[in-house]
């Protein structure tokens, strides 16, 4: 995965369908993305930052939602 992974590469990394990422973008969920024309890409630092934000040590540890 290079510095600007495409939607399909991120979907494979997380084991979700590309359609899931599309829905998350519509719902403002997930990492920051870039869209140029019809191509959607993500920056690796944004992906890693999002992964750190949603990481949990137990199932009961929910992060606080921003207000």
N, C-alpha and C positions, 0 to 999 in steps of 0.2 A: 504494500500500500504506500504509494508515494506521498508527497506533502499535500496533495490536493485529491483525496479519494473521491470517486464518483459515488452516486447514490447506491448503485449495485454493490460496490466494494464495501461500503459501510453496512449495508444490509447483510452481506456475507459475514463480516466481522462480528456482528451482533446476533446472527442467526435469526433474523426477522425478514419478512418479505419487503421488497421495495415499496409495495403498496402501504405497508405500515408506516414507513418513513414519510410517505406523502401525506398520510392522515395526520401524523404527528406535526408536520409543518403547518397544516391547516389549523391545528389546535394549539399552535405555539408551544409545542413540546419538543424536546431534543436539542441538539447543538445548533449553533448559528450556522447558517448555510449561505452559499453564494449561488445565484442563478444568473446565468448569462445565456440569453436566448431560451432554449428549452433544456439546456444542460444544467443540472444541479450538482454542485461540488461542496465539499466541506474541507476546512483546514484542519490538519492533524492536531495542532494545539487546541483548537476548539472542541474536537472530539474527546481528547484526553481530559480537558477541563470538565466537560460534561460528565464523563465517566467517573471522575473524582467526586463531583457534586452528588451523584446519585448512588455512590458506593455506600454499602451498609455493612455493619459487623453482625447484625442480628435482624430478624424479620420484624421485630417490634420497634426498631429504631427508625422512625420516619423523620426526614429532614423538614425543617420549617418552611412553609410556603411563603414566598415574598408577598408583601401586601402592597 
